[in-house]
Amino acid sequence: MKNNSVVADIVANQRKAERKRWFCYFYLFLVIGVVSLILDVMTGPAMLSVSEVVNALFGISEIDKMTDNIVHNLRLPDGIDGACS
């Protein structure tokens, strides 16, 4: 009886550690994906800065109309298309 209890505790602890590890992997790849998308949107002839791209994507502060058009109508669709293919 006691052996089964110990084994069950070990298995439960292992499952908990595995779940925690998979959540860490998920969030790591999510952060890498967001950073890659921002870098992808930055590159191009207009050479937008990180702050301009982040402001345009998340609407944090006021941006000019041209930057908004470049990000939302040109680069973001291409970045999302590249990420999906």
N, C-alpha and C positions, 0 to 999 in steps of 0.2 A: 504494500500500500504506500509506504513512504517513498519508495523508488519512483512510483508513478507520479507522485506529487512533485518530486524534485525534477523529473523529466518534463512535466507539464510547465513548471516554472521556467526551466531553461528554454523550452520552445517558445513560450510567451515572450520572454525577454529578447530572444533572437528575432522574433517577428516584429517586435517594437523597434529594434535597432534597424531592421531592414526597411520598415516604413519611413523611419527618420532619414535614412540614407537616400531613399528614392525621392523624398521631398526635397532634400538638399540638391540632388542631381537636377530635378525639375526646375527649381528656382535658379540654379546656376545656368542651365541652358536657356531659360527665359531671359535672364539678364544678358547673356551673350547674344541672343537673338535681337533684343531691343538695341543694344549697342551697335551691332552690325547693321541694323536697319538705319539707325541715325547716321552712321558713317557712310552708308550707301547713298542716302539722300543728300548728304553734304557734298559729295564729289560731283564735279561737273564744271562747265564753263563759268558759272556764276560764283563758284567757290564760296558757298555759304558757311558761316561759322557754326559751331556747335550750339551756341546760344540762340542763333536765329532759327535753326532747325527745331530745337526743343520748344522754343516759343511758338513757332508755327504749328507744330504737331499737337501740343497740349494747350495752346491758347493762354499761356501764362501771362504774357504782357502784350502790349500793342506792337504790331509789326506792320510793315508797309505792304501795300496791295501786291506789288510785284513779287516779293518774297513769298507771300502766301500762295500766289498762283504757281510759282515755280515748284514749291513743295507739294501742294495738294493736287495739282493738275498734271505735273510732269514727272517728278521724281518719286513720289510716294507710290503711285500705281505701278511704276516699273520695279521699285523695290519689293513691293508685295508680290508681284508676279514672279520675280526672281526667287523669292523665298518659297513660293508654292511649287515651283517647278523643279 
